[in-house]
Amino acid sequence: MNETTTIDAMGIATILSTLPHRYPFLLIDKVIRIQGDDFGVGVKNVTANEPQFMGHFPGNPVMPGVLMIEGMAQTGGVLALAHQGSAGKLVFFMTIDKAKFRKPVIPGDVVEYHMTKFAKKRNIWFYRGEAYVDGKLVAEAELSAMLANA
């Protein structure tokens, strides 16, 4: 895939063949848009039966912010791996900067992770992530990740 290639969707089977993450730590269900490694939108369907809600918080389940950051990172990882080719590669999360959490995310919400590349140096990708629910910004952060040989 090159920078100008746009893919409309990537389902769970392709995500599973791209990322090493598995349940309960796979935090994206599909990627609905990929423009090379420059931009993409990952989707997470938040459901009440996820294990984090047993303790965060009983009777008032709220998606932990750190898991939204991980969903952003996984979306960025899919973009980098799909662009570079995932065979024999692993993606390692490196930095989180400027993280802000604006609204709670609860079961029943559909989170869209909009990831925009703002830099790439050798094997390191830098993304700005914005998480939206119903078109409203709920979280944002800048992230970096490195691709390495498996």
C-alpha positions in Angstrom: 0.0 0.0 0.0 1.3 3.5 -0.8 0.5 6.9 0.6 -2.2 7.6 -2.0 -4.1 4.3 -1.5 -7.5 4.7 0.2 -9.2 1.7 1.7 -12.8 2.1 2.8 -12.8 -0.6 5.5 -10.8 -3.2 7.3 -12.7 -5.8 9.3 -11.8 -7.7 12.4 -10.2 -10.7 10.5 -7.7 -8.4 8.8 -7.0 -6.5 12.0 -6.3 -9.8 13.8 -3.9 -10.7 11.0 -2.2 -7.3 11.3 -1.9 -6.6 15.0 -0.7 -9.1 17.7 -3.4 -7.9 20.2 -6.2 -10.2 21.2 -9.2 -10.0 23.5 -9.5 -8.5 26.0 -6.8 -6.1 24.9 -7.8 -5.7 21.2 -9.6 -2.3 21.5 -10.7 -1.7 17.9 -13.4 -3.6 16.0 -12.8 -2.3 12.5 -11.0 0.5 10.6 -13.5 2.3 8.4 -11.0 4.4 6.5 -7.4 4.2 5.6 -5.4 6.7 3.6 -1.9 5.2 3.4 -0.3 5.8 6.8 -1.4 9.4 6.8 -5.0 9.1 8.1 -7.4 6.5 9.3 -10.5 6.0 11.5 -10.7 3.0 13.8 -14.0 2.0 15.5 -14.6 0.6 19.0 -18.1 -0.6 19.9 -18.2 -0.2 23.7 -20.3 -3.0 25.4 -21.3 -3.5 29.0 -19.8 -7.0 29.1 -16.2 -5.8 28.8 -14.0 -6.8 31.8 -12.9 -3.3 32.7 -16.5 -2.4 33.6 -16.6 -4.8 36.5 -14.4 -2.4 38.5 -14.6 0.9 36.5 -17.1 1.6 38.0 -19.7 -0.8 39.3 -23.2 0.7 38.8 -21.7 3.5 36.7 -19.5 2.0 34.0 -17.1 4.5 32.3 -14.5 3.5 29.7 -11.0 4.1 31.2 -9.2 6.9 29.4 -6.0 4.8 29.2 -8.0 2.2 27.1 -9.1 5.0 24.7 -5.5 6.0 24.3 -4.7 2.3 23.6 -7.5 2.2 21.0 -5.9 5.2 19.3 -2.5 3.5 19.4 -3.9 0.3 17.9 -5.5 2.3 15.1 -2.2 4.1 14.4 -0.5 0.7 14.5 -2.8 -0.7 11.9 -2.1 2.3 9.6 1.7 1.9 10.0 1.7 -1.9 9.6 -0.8 -1.8 6.7 1.4 0.8 4.9 4.7 -0.9 5.7 3.6 -4.5 5.5 2.9 -6.4 8.7 4.8 -9.6 7.9 7.6 -10.1 10.5 6.9 -6.7 12.1 5.7 -5.6 15.5 4.5 -2.2 16.6 5.7 -0.8 19.9 3.9 2.1 21.6 6.5 4.8 22.5 5.0 8.1 23.8 1.8 9.8 24.8 1.7 13.6 24.9 -1.0 16.2 25.3 -3.7 13.7 26.4 -7.0 15.2 27.3 -10.3 13.5 28.3 -13.4 15.6 27.6 -16.5 13.4 28.1 -17.1 10.0 29.6 -17.6 7.1 27.3 -20.1 4.5 28.4 -21.4 1.1 27.2 -23.5 1.6 24.1 -21.2 4.3 22.7 -19.4 3.8 19.4 -16.0 5.5 19.6 -14.3 6.6 16.4 -10.5 7.1 16.6 -9.4 9.6 14.0 -5.6 9.3 13.6 -3.6 11.8 11.6 0.1 11.3 11.0 2.1 14.5 11.7 5.6 13.1 11.4 7.6 10.0 10.5 11.3 9.4 11.3 12.9 6.2 10.1 10.8 3.5 11.7 8.8 5.8 14.1 5.4 7.2 13.3 3.9 10.2 15.1 0.1 10.5 15.2 -2.5 13.0 16.6 -5.5 11.1 17.7 -9.0 12.3 18.4 -11.7 10.1 19.8 -15.4 11.0 18.9 -18.7 9.7 20.1 -21.7 10.9 18.0 -19.5 13.5 16.4 -18.4 15.0 19.8 -14.8 15.0 20.8 -14.3 12.8 23.9 -10.5 12.4 24.1 -7.4 13.5 22.2 -3.6 12.8 22.4 -0.4 12.7 20.4 1.2 9.3 20.2 4.3 7.7 18.7 5.1 4.1 17.9 8.0 2.2 16.4 8.0 -0.7 14.0 10.5 -3.4 14.7 11.3 -6.8 13.4 9.4 -9.6 15.2 
